[in-house]
Amino acid sequence: MFQKILIANRGEIALRVICACKDLGIKTVAVYSEADRYSLHVRFADEAVCIGPAKSALSYLNIPSVISAAEITNVDAIHPGYGFLSENSDFAEVCQASGIKFIGPRPDVTRMMGLKQIARETMKAHGVPILPGSDGILEDAEQALEVAGQIGYPVILKASAGGGGRGMRIVRTPEELPNLFAQASQEALNAFSNGDLYCEKFIEKPRHIEFQVLADEHGNVEVLGERECSVQRRHQKLIEEAPSAAVTPELRKRIAGALKKAFKAIGYTNAGTVEFLMDEDGSLNFIEVNARIQVEHPVTELITGVDLVQAQLRIAQGEKLTDILDGPVTLKGHALECRINAEHPVTFVPSPGRIQSLSLPGGIGVRVDTALYPGGVIPPYYDSLAAKLITYGKDREQAIARMQRALDMFVVEGIHTSVPLHQEIMADDEFRRAAIDTHFIQRFLERRKKNAG
């Protein structure tokens, strides 16, 4: 059993890990930047260490500072949360070399999954469906033209080391490909120090579906259903739900079977999420693996009854999934998550500042994961996520009704938040019918503009 864990993160996910550790009787160490000195994760951890200035490159992304904090507090393990160093294989290797357990996959597996084209080839080799595309990295625009001609336009160029929409370009005609190839490669080089690109068939109106996986250190793998993440703006998710209204029990079973084989074959351990695009014909195609806990993990927790963060900790301690899960995983009910961002609900401009007053919703079927408190500050240096509002119901209709009630009771003064945006979405007919895809928000905003005019 771990005696003490350092949490290499901040905000709501740091608090979430602290809660899981407290439930297991494990002491915690918080690290914080100077901007987060008065944050709740600092207050509720057993110990706290300042690791640098506000800028994340000098604090939360500073590997020597994080490792030094771990060594002076004599921790057994480090939980990276999501973002920051969570998928940094170099950081995982440094933890390993320092005799500190990294709560996540092995460095070599993380590195392999981080290179999207390699991950794509690996999944294909084990029966996970993928989109038609290039076999490996594209050498140049001329090869890209050849591949695109074979699979048919439109195609999408993607950065092999990429994420968050950077290093991506949609190509609809052969004439525009050379210029877009150069743009994507340069953007990928600037963002990831790696300009490698690959190409795959572009789906015009896909749904974004992801599957939650847990794998222990004894070769056991379990898939805990899927999440629908199609409501997103500029590749950033706004609303997630589980299960997806578009995934049939037969499809869920088939994809889960293929993922179990693939994850076992590559020696994956701990939590991971596999992202897919669903075509208009209902078929799923692999896009990437996120080798960490996801922001939206609570919706899976609510429909399965599995504490995913505790599962991460127990897997890292060497426990078997059979003991952690206590029987077969079944999906029950429906859960929704709204990401409450500190930003203007119409212009989407970030809104950092001090929280003047705060009233959080509660009641049956409502959960709030947040680090907000009255008098607390949302700093301008980090992601705008301020809270996650999650509701659970016997079905999707009840989960939406509870979300509407909870949003009405969610009061934050002093900053702008996305609460009014979510209220509008919950009342939207297209959303309520689950007739959504990754272009839903674009259509929704056009309807909003038209109605306002």
Sequence and secondary structure as in RCSB ss.txt:
>XXXX:A:sequence
MFQKILIANRGEIALRVICACKDLGIKTVAVYSEADRYSLHVRFADEAVCIGPAKSALSYLNIPSVISAAEITNV
DAIHPGYGFLSENSDFAEVCQASGIKFIGPRPDVTRMMGLKQIARETMKAHGVPILPGSDGILEDAEQALEVAGQ
IGYPVILKASAGGGGRGMRIVRTPEELPNLFAQASQEALNAFSNGDLYCEKFIEKPRHIEFQVLADEHGNVEVLG
ERECSVQRRHQKLIEEAPSAAVTPELRKRIAGALKKAFKAIGYTNAGTVEFLMDEDGSLNFIEVNARIQVEHPVT
ELITGVDLVQAQLRIAQGEKLTDILDGPVTLKGHALECRINAEHPVTFVPSPGRIQSLSLPGGIGVRVDTALYPG
GVIPPYYDSLAAKLITYGKDREQAIARMQRALDMFVVEGIHTSVPLHQEIMADDEFRRAAIDTHFIQRFLERRKK
NAG
>XXXX:A:secstr
  SEEEE   HHHHHHHHHHHHHHT EEEEEEEGGGTT HHHHHSSEEEEEE SSGGGTTT HHHHHHHHHHTT 
SEEE  SSTTTT HHHHHHHHHTT EESSS HHHHHHHHSHHHHHHHHHHTT  B SB SS   SHHHHHHHHHH
H SSEEEEETT  TTTT EEE SGGGHHHHHHHHHHHHHHHHS   EEEEE  SS EEEEEEEEE TTS EEEEE
EEEEEEEETTEEEEEEES TT  HHHHHHHHHHHHHHHHHHT  EEEEEEEEE TTS EEEEEEE S  TTHHHH
HHHH   HHHHHHHHHTT  HHHHH S     SEEEEEEEESB TTT  B  EE  EEE   STTEEEEE   TT
 EE TTS  EEEEEEEEESSHHHHHHHHHHHHHT EEESS  SHHHHHHHHT HHHHTT   TTHHHHHHHHHHH
HH 
